[in-house]
Structures are given as C-alpha cells and as structure tokens.
Amino acid sequence: MPNLNPLVYVVDPDPSIRASLEVFIRRTGWKIEAFGSAGEFLARPRLVVPSCLLLEVNLPDCDVFELQERFAAERKETPVIVMAGQADIPMAVRAMKAGAVEFLLKPLDDDALLAAVRHASAQSHDVLQREAELLDLQQRKDSLSGREREVMMGVVAGRLNKQVGAELGISLITVKAHRGRMMRKMGADSVAELVTMALQLHLPVAGTNRNLRPMAAPVPIPRLGRVQNRLSLARGA
C-alpha cells in the first residue's frame, strides 16, 4: 500500500464528535477538515488529493444516500465512510448500495476507524492515479497529427499497413512513416500495448463492437460482513 497522507473530511452536526475526530485524526498525522452540514462541505472548493469523507447518516440539510450516490458518480476520488449512532441492517445495506466503502457505528472504535480511513485513502489514491494515467494518454493522443490518428485507428482495428494505405489513399512507405511517429508519440513498444491504450481511451479496436466500452476498474467489495457483525454486537446479540 502506498505511503499516504490523506485529507479526511468530516461532516457531522454534533460539534463534540467533530472535535474528538479532529484530535484523533491529527494525532495520526493526517489532515482533517470538519463541517457541521453537507451544505458547508459542498461549498468548499474541491481538492484533487487522496481523501475520504466521514459522513454522519442523519443530516438535517440533505439526504445522505443521495449525497453518496452523487459522490460515487462525480467524486470517485473521495470514498465515503458512513457513521451512525443507531442503525439496523437495512440502513447499512442501503448505505453500501449507495457507494459507502464502510459503515461504522458510534462510538467509533479507534482501530476500525483507522482501518476504514486507510482503506478509503488507498482507494482514493488508486482512482487519482488511474485518472492521471488516462489524462497522460489523452495528451499523447492529442499530440498526434490528423494522419497519425487515422493510421492509429487502422492499426488498432487490426488492419495491415497496406490496408491502411489503401483506405487512406497513401503509399505503404508513407503509412510506415506515420506509424513509426505515432508509436513513438504514444510511447507504445508494440501493437498489443497500443491496443491496450486504445481501450483505455475508449477507442474501437479489433474484436470489439465500435460502441463497446472497456470494462471499468473493479469496484472494491464493501466489507458488509463486518458491518453485520458490528450491528449484531450493537444490538446486544
């Protein structure tokens, strides 16, 4: 796991909870920003850094589950950890389905909180790394000339140089020249590597439907068993 120094956001209307979490999080060496409402938090300018959100399930100014779904769609780099003073299995399941990476009961267990933040921060780091790699690939593709892009599309579609030349109306020697420059600009050492890049850029490649998108990165499986165990213990089972 990478050495992370995440920014931990806390949204909880209880000032005593915010204060205790600020002390605890800072003691670990992590940064923290605490807010009393969802509105205050959402008004804060977005920072693209490894981060996670500790979110109280009962907020007066928003539907927490809708906020989770919004984050899952728009702010994947900030995984959500839901906190609750009282909860049941259906609430925990709903939180997980809305995108929470963990569901913690108050009073928060120190070890469980640390593990949840580390897990969420590692996920945040991975998302940011994938986004940076995709941006780099897009910039490489944007650096290609129009003809080089056409040659690239032909290559990843599985066409031979002479077929690409026939389609574009250029000679075989010209195709090879464009192909060599394209491969250098893309940083691809082989056609297989170039095809992998094309898939990441959502470009049509040989053996796929032109409208087929590559599979998304695996979604971490929520640790629901741990949630259920905690809830059972909380009920006095």
N, C-alpha and C positions, 0 to 999 in steps of 0.2 A: 504494500500500500504506500502511495506517495506521502512524503512529509508535508502535511497540510497545516495551514494556519487560517482556518475558515472564519468567515464573518457569520455570526449567529444572530439572526433576527428573532425577537420575541414579541408576540402580540398577545397580551393578556390584560383584561381590565382591572385586575387586582394589583394594586401598587406593591403590596408586600411580596407577591410572587415575582414580580419584575425585579424588585430589589434583591431578593435572595438569588435569583438566577444570574443577575449581573455580577454579584460577588463570586458565585461558583464558577461561571464561565470564564471570568477574567483570571481566576486562580489557575485555570488550566493553561493560560497563555493565549487563549482565543479572544477574538474581538467580538463585541456584542453591541447591538442597538435594540433598545426596548421601546415598545409603543403600547399605549393604552387602548387603541382601537384599530380596526382594519383601515379606516379612513386615513389615520395618521401615517400608517405604514405605507399605504399605496401612494401617498403624496410625496414620499421620499424618492428622490431620483434613483433610478436603477443603476446598480453597480455590477459589472460583469466580472465577478470574482467568485472563487469557491465559497459557497454559502449554503445555509439551510434556514428553515423557518420553524420555530417552535410556536405552535398555534393553539390557543385555547379554543375548545369546541363550542363554547357558549359565548358568543359576542353579541352585544346589543345592536351593532350597526351593520351587520351583514350576515348572510347565510354562509357558514364556514365551508360547507360542502361545495357550494358554487364557487367560492374563492379557491378551493383546492383544484377544482376542475379547470379554472382559469389558469392557475399556475402550471398545471400539468400540460396545458396547451401552449402557453405563451412564455413561461419562465421555467423551462426544464432544468436550468442550471441552479435552481433553488428548491430542492426537495423539501416536502412538508412533513413535519413530525407533529401529530395531533396530541394535545394534552386534555385530560378531562378529570374533574373532581369526582364525578359519578358517571358511570356508563354501564351499558349492557352489551351483549354480543351483537345485536343488530346495529347499534351505533358504531361499534368498532368495525364491523364488516362494511358499513356504508362509508366510513372514513377511508378504509383501504381501497374500496372500489373507486372512490373519488380521487385517488392518487397518493394517499399518505404512504410514506415509507415505514412509519412506525406509529403505534398508538400507545401512549403512556398514561398511566393513572397517577393522580396526585394523592398523597405527597409523592413527589418524584424520587425514585431510587437513584442514587448517585451513579452507580455502575451502569444501570440501564440507560440513563441519560447520556453518559459518556459514550457508550457503545452506539447509541442511536445517532448522536451527532457525528461520530467518526464515520459511520456507515453512510449517512446522508452527505457528508462532505466529500467522501471518496466518489460517490455517485456524481456530485456536482462537478468535481474535477474532471471526471471522465467525459461528461457532457460538454464542458468547455473545451476540452482537448479535441473532441470529435468536431466541434463547430470550427475550431481554429484550423484543423486539417482540411475541412471542407472549403473554408474560405481561401486557403492557400491553393487548393486545387482549382477553384473557380478563377483565381487570379492568373494561374498558369494558362488555363483555357482562354481567358480574355486576352492574353498576350499573343495568341496565335493570329496570323493573318487570316483573311477570309478563305483563301485557298487551302491553307494548312488545316483549317477546321473542316473543310469539305473532305480532305484526304483522311483526317482522323475519323470522321463519321463512316467513311467507307471501310477503313481498316477494322474498326471495332464491330462493324456489321458483318465482318467475315469475308470481305471481298479481296481478291488478289490485286496486286498492283496494276496489272493490265486491265482488269475490270474497272478499277477506279479511274484509270486513264480514259477508257472508252466512255464512261459515264460523264466525265468532266470535259472530254474533248481535248486532252493534253497528252503529250508523249509519255512513254514509260520512264524515260530518263527524268523528265520534269516531275512525275509522281514521286520517284525515289528521292529527288532533291527536297521536295516539300515534306515527304515523310520523315526524312532524316532530321530536318529542322524542327518538325512538330514533335518528334520523340525527345529531342534534346530539351525543348522548351517545357514539355510536360514532365521531364525528369523520369521517363519510363525506359527501363532497360530491356523490356520485352513486350510483345503484343499482349501476353497474359496480364502483365502489370497495367498496361494501358486500358485493357478491358475492365479491370478492377476499378480504375479511376473513373471510367465512363459510367459504371454502375453507381458509384458514389455521387456522380453528378447528375444521375437520373437520365442518362442518355441511352437511346436504344442500342443494344448490342446483339451480336449473333446469338440465335437460340432463344430470344425473348420477344414478347409482344412489344410493339413500339410504345404502347401505353402502360406497360408493366413497370411499376416502380420497384427498386430493390427492397429487400426486407429491411425493416428498421432494426436498430441495435436491440438486443434482447432487453426486455424490461425486467429489472430486478424483482424477484418474487417477494412480496411482503411476508414478514415473519408472523403470520396470523396465528400459528400455534402458540407462540409466546404470548400474543395478545390474549388468547383464550385462557391460557393458564393463569395469567395475571388477573383476568376478570373473575375467574373461578375462585382464586385465593381471596380477592377483594370481597366476594360475596360470603366469605366465611365457610367455603366448602370444606 
